[in-house]
Amino acid sequence: MKIGILTHFNSWQGGYALHVGWLERAKLLQYFNQDFDFLVNENCPTDIFPNSLNILTKPAKGKNFTSQVKHYCNLYREVLEPYDYILTADIIYQRNFIPQNAAIHKVAGELKGHFYHWIHSAWTKRKEDLEYPENLRYKLPPNSTIVYMNKADIGNIASMYGTDTDHVTCVYNAKDPRSFFDFDDISWEITKILNPWQKQVFSVFPHCATRMDAKGLDYVIKILGALKRARLNVGVVFPNANAGKRTNEIIERKALLAAQGLEDKKDFLFTSDLLDNKPLPRKSVADMFRISNLFVFASYSEVSPNILLEAQISECLCVLTNRVASISEFGGPGAVYFDASYKTPGIPSGEVGDLQEVSFKDEEKYFDEVAAKIIPRLRPKHIWQYSYEWIWENQFKKLLEEKAPKKMEKKSGVETVGMIDIVGESGIVLDIVKDLAEKSDLVVIRITDKESEIAKHVVMEATMLCPVRIIKATDTRDEDFISALGYILPEYVIVADEKKRIEKGFDEAFEDMKDSDIKFCTYEETVIFKYQTEVKWIPRIEKVVDRRKVS
């Protein structure tokens, strides 16, 4: 499926929410490998929006409204033809887009693509007394769905456009932390591997691979294992410099992680695997801290621990050894503390009394108790709720799947469609509907009040004779009927007058038409026409050629 984003943007303004929002949507579609084009005006910068196409032209200056609409009709028929989905940026809302809006109303029924009209502005009360073309700002074009960016106002935006909530859906603004914080490519890749939005616990532990013991890596693994046993989803990144010198030791740590129930490249990642033993850049380390909520640190000794300070400014819950005075100094009373091996201050490395090892009577039970202290204080970082993944899986993808455009095709058993417009409560209406039902495979009934007694009676009787589609009068008769047909392709359409029954001579006229090349004919007030996909317009009675006048 191919997507076209119709914007008419002339420029880029980083402080303009409309531009920022559509840049994020384009990046979301790009992230999920969707086939799309970002359509902008000819003079828009080409290096801002992904897959930008500068193909939207403007009418010549001084052209009147009718000429402007004609220009955009021709433009849209040409440039929008390839797309299965067409996403518009406030075009049916903003007053300065009225010529484009009018063009969309005219061509939307002709194009194969379904329109999704994003509305970024606040809804307003519907105005019923506006004249054309201002009234188009309160009408939903054919073949269209409104996309609003909150659920609370879906009913209000539907009322504004004179439609029901079935024609309105919600897609939130994407606000992905990786985009907002400008993550580098490596950081993006790490998140794709570990899926941190699925984790209740996410941590990063930068270290030098030659000092895994001294920095307390094994304690990090044991505490994360205890959290895993507590049925929390755990993820951890190990940025490990100088990894090429400690290949076997890294394999041993992976085995220890596996023993704790953690899976390589699903729950944990040593960045040496991703970067061919090269160190993770500092920017990437900072990115990982931004999305972490836990930091475990049990170094044997420290003077001024850089990574502890980085964890604190990243608002991670710090879980620290209680045996190193400088770590307690910087950790403060807000940290969770636990017992761990440490170095005796003042004794040189390797000398007697240097390393003081801590042992536990029941090690697993001890770290389960530490985990029990951590869990109530662990704050989830609410940074993924509007991420690309969340928006795509919960809203955007469903939108495209549920509203997938259907190809124009013959529908089995639908050769003739009957149409009638019920705007009053005429007693003869039911008889006319019965006439249509006898001659049609599908009857489309357009009414103003579905709750009226005549409407209920007509619908009940008609459904006993043939399939019926009920539509509410929201636009002109012609546009409503076009929208009702959707992508059914009948051979013939019969448009009946609500005030006059179909006369007896109609059947003969209809049969004569089927055997001729005549496209339109009338018999009294009833119109018959052969449905043409390239026209997709219901002809008005006064414009139809009377078959009796055709030689």
C-alpha positions as CSV (number, residue, x, y, z in Angstrom):
1,M,0.0,0.0,0.0
2,K,1.3,3.4,-0.9
3,I,0.7,6.5,1.3
4,G,0.7,10.1,0.2
5,I,1.0,13.0,2.7
6,L,-0.7,16.1,1.2
7,T,0.5,19.2,3.0
8,H,1.1,22.3,0.7
9,F,3.9,23.3,3.1
10,N,6.1,26.1,1.7
11,S,8.7,26.1,4.4
12,W,9.9,24.7,7.7
13,Q,9.3,26.3,11.1
14,G,10.6,24.5,14.1
15,G,8.2,26.3,16.4
16,Y,5.1,25.5,14.3
17,A,3.2,22.5,15.8
18,L,1.8,21.6,12.4
19,H,5.2,21.2,10.8
20,V,6.7,19.4,13.8
21,G,3.8,17.0,14.0
22,W,4.0,16.0,10.4
23,L,7.7,15.6,10.5
24,E,7.2,13.1,13.3
25,R,4.5,11.2,11.5
26,A,6.8,11.0,8.4
27,K,9.6,9.7,10.6
28,L,7.2,7.2,12.2
29,L,6.2,5.9,8.7
30,Q,9.9,5.7,7.7
31,Y,10.8,3.9,10.9
32,F,8.2,1.2,10.0
33,N,9.3,0.9,6.4
34,Q,6.1,2.3,4.9
35,D,6.0,3.3,1.3
36,F,5.1,7.0,1.3
37,D,5.7,10.4,-0.3
38,F,5.6,13.7,1.5
39,L,4.0,16.2,-0.9
40,V,5.0,19.8,-0.5
41,N,4.9,23.0,-2.6
42,E,7.5,23.6,-5.3
43,N,9.5,26.1,-3.2
44,C,9.6,24.1,0.1
45,P,13.1,23.1,1.3
46,T,13.9,19.5,0.2
47,D,16.1,18.5,3.1
48,I,13.5,18.6,6.0
49,F,10.8,16.1,5.4
50,P,11.6,12.4,4.6
51,N,10.6,11.3,1.0
52,S,9.8,14.9,0.1
53,L,8.3,15.6,-3.3
54,N,8.1,19.2,-4.4
55,I,5.3,18.7,-6.9
56,L,2.4,20.8,-5.6
57,T,1.9,23.8,-7.8
58,K,-0.1,27.0,-7.2
59,P,-2.6,28.7,-9.5
60,A,-1.3,31.8,-11.3
61,K,-1.7,35.0,-9.3
62,G,-4.9,36.9,-9.8
63,K,-7.0,33.8,-10.6
64,N,-10.5,33.8,-9.3
65,F,-11.8,31.2,-6.9
66,T,-13.4,29.0,-9.6
67,S,-10.1,28.9,-11.5
68,Q,-8.1,28.1,-8.3
69,V,-10.4,25.1,-7.6
70,K,-10.1,23.9,-11.2
71,H,-6.3,24.1,-10.9
72,Y,-6.3,22.0,-7.7
73,C,-8.8,19.5,-9.1
74,N,-6.5,18.8,-12.1
75,L,-3.4,18.7,-9.8
76,Y,-5.0,16.3,-7.4
77,R,-6.3,14.0,-10.1
78,E,-2.8,13.7,-11.4
79,V,-0.5,13.6,-8.3
80,L,-2.8,11.7,-5.9
81,E,-3.8,8.9,-8.3
82,P,-1.0,6.4,-7.2
83,Y,-1.9,6.5,-3.5
84,D,-4.0,4.0,-1.5
85,Y,-4.1,6.3,1.5
86,I,-4.0,10.1,1.4
87,L,-3.2,11.9,4.7
88,T,-4.0,15.7,4.7
89,A,-2.7,18.4,7.0
90,D,-5.5,20.6,8.2
91,I,-6.6,21.2,4.6
92,I,-10.3,20.8,5.3
93,Y,-10.1,23.0,8.4
94,Q,-8.0,26.1,7.7
95,R,-9.7,29.0,5.9
96,N,-6.6,29.7,3.7
97,F,-7.0,26.2,2.2
98,I,-10.6,26.6,1.0
99,P,-9.7,26.3,-2.8
100,Q,-7.8,23.1,-2.0
101,N,-10.7,21.9,0.2
102,A,-13.2,22.5,-2.6
103,A,-11.1,20.5,-4.9
104,I,-10.9,17.6,-2.5
105,H,-14.7,17.6,-2.2
106,K,-14.9,17.3,-6.0
107,V,-12.2,14.6,-6.7
108,A,-12.3,12.5,-3.5
109,G,-14.9,10.2,-5.0
110,E,-12.9,9.7,-8.1
111,L,-9.6,8.7,-6.6
112,K,-8.9,5.1,-5.3
113,G,-7.2,6.4,-2.2
114,H,-9.1,6.8,1.1
115,F,-8.6,10.3,2.6
116,Y,-7.5,10.8,6.3
117,H,-8.0,14.4,7.3
118,W,-5.9,15.4,10.3
119,I,-7.4,18.2,12.3
120,H,-4.8,20.0,14.5
121,S,-7.0,22.9,15.7
122,A,-9.7,23.1,18.3
123,W,-13.2,22.1,17.2
124,T,-15.9,24.8,16.9
125,K,-19.7,24.7,16.8
126,R,-21.1,23.8,13.5
127,K,-22.4,26.7,11.4
128,E,-25.5,25.8,9.3
129,D,-26.1,29.1,7.5
130,L,-22.8,29.5,5.7
131,E,-22.8,29.7,1.9
132,Y,-20.4,28.0,-0.5
133,P,-17.5,27.8,-0.3
134,E,-17.2,28.8,3.4
135,N,-19.6,25.9,4.3
136,L,-17.0,23.4,3.1
137,R,-15.1,24.0,6.3
138,Y,-18.0,22.1,8.1
139,K,-18.5,19.3,5.6
140,L,-16.7,15.9,5.4
141,P,-15.7,15.1,1.8
142,P,-16.6,11.8,0.2
143,N,-14.3,8.8,0.9
144,S,-12.9,10.4,4.0
145,T,-12.2,9.9,7.7
146,I,-11.3,12.7,10.2
147,V,-8.3,12.1,12.4
148,Y,-8.3,14.0,15.6
149,M,-5.5,14.0,18.2
150,N,-7.5,13.3,21.3
151,K,-10.4,11.0,22.2
152,A,-12.2,13.4,24.4
153,D,-13.4,15.6,21.6
154,I,-14.3,13.0,18.9
155,G,-18.0,13.6,19.4
156,N,-17.6,17.3,19.1
157,I,-15.4,17.2,15.9
158,A,-18.0,14.8,14.4
159,S,-20.8,17.3,15.1
160,M,-18.7,20.1,13.7
161,Y,-18.5,18.3,10.3
162,G,-22.1,17.0,10.4
163,T,-21.1,13.4,10.6
164,D,-21.1,10.6,13.1
165,T,-18.3,9.2,15.2
166,D,-17.9,6.3,12.8
167,H,-16.1,8.8,10.5
168,V,-13.8,10.1,13.1
169,T,-10.8,8.3,14.7
170,C,-8.0,9.3,17.1
171,V,-4.2,9.2,16.5
172,Y,-2.1,10.9,19.1
173,N,0.8,13.1,18.3
174,A,3.9,10.9,18.2
175,K,6.5,12.1,20.8
176,D,9.2,9.6,20.7
177,P,12.1,10.1,23.3
178,R,14.7,9.0,20.7
179,S,13.6,11.7,18.3
180,F,13.0,14.3,20.9
181,F,16.5,13.7,22.5
182,D,18.1,13.3,19.1
183,F,19.5,9.8,19.7
184,D,22.3,8.7,17.5
185,D,22.1,5.8,15.1
186,I,23.7,3.4,17.5
187,S,21.2,4.2,20.3
188,W,18.3,3.7,17.9
189,E,19.8,0.3,17.0
190,I,20.1,-0.7,20.7
191,T,16.5,0.2,21.4
192,K,15.4,-1.9,18.4
193,I,17.2,-4.9,19.9
194,L,16.1,-4.6,23.6
195,N,12.7,-2.9,23.1
196,P,12.9,-0.8,26.3
197,W,9.2,0.3,26.0
198,Q,8.4,-3.3,27.0
199,K,10.5,-3.3,30.1
200,Q,9.5,-2.4,33.6
201,V,13.2,-2.2,34.6
202,F,15.8,-0.7,32.2
203,S,19.4,-0.1,33.2
204,V,22.8,0.8,31.7
205,F,26.1,-0.1,33.2
206,P,29.1,1.4,31.4
207,H,32.4,-0.2,32.4
208,C,35.8,-1.2,31.2
209,A,36.0,-4.9,30.4
210,T,39.3,-5.2,32.1
211,R,37.7,-4.2,35.4
212,M,34.5,-6.1,35.5
213,D,35.2,-7.5,39.0
214,A,36.4,-4.2,40.4
215,K,33.3,-2.3,39.2
216,G,30.9,-5.0,40.6
217,L,29.4,-6.3,37.4
218,D,28.4,-9.6,39.1
219,Y,26.3,-7.7,41.6
220,V,24.4,-5.9,38.8
221,I,23.6,-9.3,37.3
222,K,22.4,-10.7,40.7
223,I,20.1,-7.8,41.4
224,L,18.6,-7.8,37.9
225,G,18.1,-11.6,38.3
226,A,16.2,-11.0,41.5
227,L,14.0,-8.5,39.8
228,K,13.4,-11.0,37.0
229,R,12.4,-13.6,39.6
230,A,9.9,-11.0,40.9
231,R,8.3,-11.2,37.4
232,L,9.4,-7.8,36.2
233,N,10.5,-7.4,32.6
234,V,14.2,-6.4,32.7
235,G,16.5,-4.9,30.2
236,V,20.1,-3.8,30.6
237,V,22.8,-2.4,28.3
238,F,26.5,-3.1,29.1
239,P,28.7,-0.6,27.3
240,N,32.0,-2.4,27.7
241,A,35.3,-0.8,26.5
242,N,38.4,-2.8,25.8
243,A,36.2,-5.9,25.3
244,G,38.6,-7.6,22.9
245,K,41.0,-8.2,25.8
246,R,38.4,-10.1,27.9
247,T,36.5,-12.3,25.5
248,N,36.3,-15.3,27.8
249,E,35.3,-13.3,30.8
250,I,32.4,-11.8,28.8
251,I,31.2,-15.2,27.8
252,E,31.3,-16.2,31.5
253,R,29.1,-13.1,32.4
254,K,26.6,-14.0,29.6
255,A,26.3,-17.5,31.2
256,L,25.7,-15.9,34.6
257,L,23.0,-13.7,33.1
258,A,21.4,-16.7,31.4
259,A,21.4,-18.5,34.7
260,Q,19.4,-15.6,36.1
261,G,16.8,-16.1,33.4
262,L,18.0,-13.2,31.2
263,E,18.3,-13.7,27.4
264,D,21.1,-12.3,25.2
265,K,20.0,-9.5,22.8
266,K,16.5,-9.6,24.3
267,D,17.0,-8.8,27.9
268,F,20.7,-7.7,27.8
269,L,23.3,-6.5,25.3
270,F,27.0,-6.2,25.6
271,T,27.7,-3.3,23.1
272,S,31.0,-5.0,22.1
273,D,28.8,-7.5,20.2
274,L,27.2,-4.6,18.3
275,L,30.3,-2.5,17.7
276,D,33.0,-5.2,17.0
277,N,34.7,-4.6,20.3
278,K,34.8,-0.9,19.9
279,P,33.6,1.3,22.8
280,L,30.2,2.8,22.8
281,P,30.4,6.6,22.1
282,R,29.7,8.9,25.1
283,K,26.6,10.3,23.3
284,S,25.1,6.8,23.1
285,V,25.9,6.2,26.8
286,A,24.0,9.4,27.6
287,D,21.1,8.3,25.5
288,M,20.9,5.0,27.4
289,F,20.9,6.8,30.7
290,R,18.0,9.0,29.5
291,I,15.7,5.9,29.1
292,S,16.9,4.0,32.2
293,N,15.2,4.0,35.6
294,L,17.6,1.9,37.6
295,F,21.4,2.0,38.2
296,V,23.2,-0.6,40.2
297,F,26.7,0.1,41.4
298,A,29.0,-2.0,43.7
299,S,32.5,-0.8,42.8
300,Y,35.2,-2.0,45.2
301,S,36.4,1.6,45.7
302,E,35.8,5.1,44.2
303,V,37.0,8.6,44.6
304,S,34.3,10.5,42.6
305,P,32.2,8.1,40.6
306,N,31.3,9.6,37.3
307,I,28.7,7.1,36.3
308,L,26.9,7.4,39.6
309,L,26.6,11.1,39.0
310,E,25.4,10.5,35.4
311,A,22.8,8.1,36.8
312,Q,21.6,10.6,39.3
313,I,21.1,13.5,36.8
314,S,19.2,10.9,34.6
315,E,16.9,10.4,37.6
316,C,17.6,6.7,37.9
317,L,16.9,4.9,41.2
318,C,20.4,4.2,42.5
319,V,21.1,0.8,44.2
320,L,24.5,1.0,45.8
321,T,27.1,-0.9,47.8
322,N,27.0,0.2,51.5
323,R,30.7,-0.5,52.0
324,V,32.3,2.4,50.2
325,A,32.2,5.7,52.0
326,S,32.5,7.9,48.9
327,I,29.7,6.0,47.1
328,S,27.4,6.6,50.1
329,E,28.4,10.3,50.1
330,F,27.4,10.8,46.5
331,G,24.5,8.4,46.7
332,G,22.9,10.1,49.7
333,P,19.8,9.0,51.6
334,G,17.7,8.5,48.5
335,A,19.6,5.4,47.4
336,V,18.9,1.7,48.2
337,Y,22.0,0.1,49.8
338,F,23.1,-3.5,50.0
339,D,26.1,-5.5,51.1
340,A,28.9,-6.2,48.6
341,S,32.6,-6.9,48.6
342,Y,35.0,-3.9,48.8
343,K,38.6,-2.8,49.1
344,T,40.0,-1.8,52.4
345,P,41.0,1.9,52.2
346,G,44.7,2.6,52.4
347,I,45.9,-0.9,51.6
348,P,47.6,-1.2,48.2
349,S,46.0,-3.6,45.7
350,G,47.2,-7.2,46.1
351,E,48.5,-6.8,49.6
352,V,47.1,-8.7,52.6
353,G,43.8,-7.3,53.8
354,D,43.2,-5.4,50.5
355,L,39.9,-7.1,49.3
356,Q,37.2,-7.8,51.8
357,E,34.8,-10.3,50.4
358,V,31.2,-10.5,51.6
359,S,29.4,-13.8,51.7
360,F,25.7,-14.7,52.2
361,K,24.1,-17.6,54.0
362,D,21.4,-17.7,51.3
363,E,22.5,-15.4,48.5
364,E,19.4,-15.7,46.3
365,K,17.1,-15.0,49.3
366,Y,19.3,-12.0,50.2
367,F,19.0,-10.4,46.7
368,D,15.3,-11.2,46.6
369,E,15.0,-9.1,49.7
370,V,17.0,-6.3,48.1
371,A,14.7,-6.5,45.1
372,A,11.7,-6.2,47.4
373,K,13.1,-2.9,48.6
374,I,13.7,-1.7,45.1
375,I,10.3,-2.5,43.5
376,P,8.1,0.0,45.6
377,R,10.6,2.8,44.8
378,L,11.1,2.0,41.2
379,R,9.5,4.7,39.1
380,P,8.6,3.8,35.5
381,K,9.8,6.5,33.1
382,H,6.6,7.6,31.2
383,I,8.5,8.3,28.1
384,W,7.3,5.5,25.8
385,Q,3.5,6.1,25.9
386,Y,3.7,8.2,22.7
387,S,6.6,6.5,21.1
388,Y,6.6,5.4,17.5
389,E,6.0,1.8,18.6
390,W,3.0,2.7,20.8
391,I,1.4,5.0,18.3
392,W,1.9,2.6,15.4
393,E,0.7,-0.6,17.1
394,N,-2.3,1.0,19.0
395,Q,-3.5,3.6,16.5
396,F,-1.8,4.3,13.2
397,K,-1.5,0.7,12.0
398,K,-5.0,-0.1,13.1
399,L,-6.3,3.0,11.3
400,L,-4.8,1.8,8.0
401,E,-5.9,-1.8,8.5
402,E,-9.5,-1.0,9.5
403,K,-10.1,1.6,6.9
404,A,-8.2,-0.1,4.1
405,P,-9.4,1.3,0.8
406,K,-11.2,-1.2,-1.4
407,K,-10.6,-1.6,-5.0
408,M,-13.4,-0.6,-7.4
409,E,-15.0,-3.9,-8.2
410,K,-18.1,-5.7,-9.2
411,K,-20.1,-6.8,-6.2
412,S,-21.7,-10.2,-6.6
413,G,-25.4,-9.8,-7.1
414,V,-25.4,-6.0,-7.3
415,E,-26.2,-5.1,-10.9
416,T,-28.8,-2.3,-10.2
417,V,-28.8,0.2,-7.4
418,G,-32.0,2.1,-6.5
419,M,-31.7,5.5,-4.8
420,I,-34.3,7.7,-3.2
421,D,-34.1,10.9,-1.2
422,I,-36.6,11.1,1.7
423,V,-36.6,14.6,3.1
424,G,-40.2,14.8,4.2
425,E,-42.9,12.4,5.5
426,S,-44.7,11.8,2.3
427,G,-47.1,8.8,2.5
428,I,-46.3,7.7,-1.0
429,V,-42.6,7.1,-0.2
430,L,-43.1,3.6,1.0
431,D,-44.7,2.6,-2.3
432,I,-41.9,4.1,-4.3
433,V,-39.3,2.3,-2.1
434,K,-41.2,-0.9,-2.8
435,D,-41.1,-0.2,-6.5
436,L,-37.3,0.4,-6.3
437,A,-36.8,-2.8,-4.2
438,E,-38.5,-4.9,-6.8
439,K,-36.2,-3.5,-9.6
440,S,-32.9,-3.2,-7.6
441,D,-30.3,-5.4,-6.0
442,L,-29.6,-2.7,-3.4
443,V,-31.6,0.4,-2.4
444,V,-29.9,3.4,-1.0
445,I,-32.3,5.6,1.1
446,R,-31.2,9.1,2.1
447,I,-33.1,10.5,5.1
448,T,-32.9,13.5,7.3
449,D,-34.3,11.9,10.5
450,K,-33.7,8.2,11.1
451,E,-35.9,8.3,14.2
452,S,-39.1,9.5,12.3
453,E,-41.9,7.1,12.1
454,I,-42.0,7.1,8.3
455,A,-38.3,6.4,8.1
456,K,-38.5,3.5,10.5
457,H,-41.5,2.1,8.6
458,V,-39.8,2.5,5.2
459,V,-36.6,0.9,6.4
460,M,-38.4,-2.1,7.9
461,E,-40.5,-2.7,4.8
462,A,-37.6,-2.3,2.4
463,T,-35.3,-4.6,4.2
464,M,-37.8,-7.4,3.7
465,L,-37.5,-7.0,-0.1
466,C,-33.8,-6.4,-0.8
467,P,-30.6,-5.2,0.8
468,V,-30.9,-1.6,2.0
469,R,-28.3,1.0,2.8
470,I,-29.5,4.0,5.0
471,I,-27.6,7.2,4.8
472,K,-28.1,10.4,6.7
473,A,-28.4,13.7,4.7
474,T,-25.2,15.6,5.5
475,D,-24.3,17.1,2.2
476,T,-25.8,17.6,-1.2
477,R,-27.9,14.7,-2.5
478,D,-25.4,13.9,-5.2
479,E,-22.4,13.8,-2.9
480,D,-24.2,11.8,-0.2
481,F,-25.2,9.2,-2.8
482,I,-21.7,9.0,-4.2
483,S,-20.4,8.4,-0.7
484,A,-23.0,5.7,-0.1
485,L,-22.0,3.8,-3.3
486,G,-18.5,3.7,-2.1
487,Y,-16.6,1.3,-4.3
488,I,-19.5,-0.8,-5.5
489,L,-19.6,-0.8,-9.2
490,P,-23.2,-1.4,-10.4
491,E,-24.3,-1.6,-14.0
492,Y,-27.3,0.7,-13.5
493,V,-28.5,3.3,-11.0
494,I,-32.2,4.3,-10.7
495,V,-32.8,7.6,-9.0
496,A,-36.5,7.9,-8.0
497,D,-38.5,11.0,-7.1
498,E,-39.9,10.9,-3.6
499,K,-43.2,12.4,-4.7
500,K,-44.1,10.3,-7.7
501,R,-44.4,6.5,-8.1
502,I,-42.5,4.7,-10.8
503,E,-45.0,4.4,-13.7
504,K,-45.8,1.3,-15.7
505,G,-43.9,2.3,-18.8
506,F,-40.7,2.5,-16.8
507,D,-39.9,-1.3,-17.1
508,E,-40.0,-1.1,-20.9
509,A,-37.9,2.0,-20.9
510,F,-35.3,0.3,-18.7
511,E,-35.2,-2.8,-20.9
512,D,-34.8,-0.6,-24.0
513,M,-31.9,1.2,-22.4
514,K,-30.1,-2.1,-21.6
515,D,-30.2,-3.0,-25.3
516,S,-28.9,0.4,-26.5
517,D,-25.9,2.7,-26.2
518,I,-27.9,5.3,-24.3
519,K,-26.1,6.2,-21.0
520,F,-28.9,8.3,-19.4
521,C,-32.7,8.3,-19.8
522,T,-35.8,9.4,-17.9
523,Y,-39.3,8.2,-17.7
524,E,-41.4,10.9,-16.1
525,E,-39.5,11.8,-12.9
526,T,-37.4,8.7,-12.6
527,V,-33.8,8.7,-13.9
528,I,-31.9,5.7,-15.1
529,F,-28.2,5.9,-15.9
530,K,-25.4,3.5,-16.6
531,Y,-22.9,3.9,-13.9
532,Q,-19.5,5.2,-15.1
533,T,-16.5,5.0,-12.8
534,E,-14.7,7.8,-14.5
535,V,-17.6,10.2,-13.8
536,K,-18.8,9.0,-10.4
537,W,-21.5,11.6,-10.3
538,I,-25.2,11.3,-9.9
539,P,-26.8,13.3,-12.7
540,R,-29.5,15.8,-11.9
541,I,-32.8,15.2,-13.5
542,E,-32.8,18.4,-15.5
543,K,-29.4,17.6,-17.0
544,V,-30.4,14.1,-18.2
545,V,-31.3,13.3,-21.8
546,D,-34.8,12.0,-22.2
547,R,-34.6,8.7,-24.1
548,R,-37.7,9.6,-26.0
549,K,-35.8,12.5,-27.6
550,V,-32.8,10.4,-28.6
551,S,-32.9,9.2,-32.2
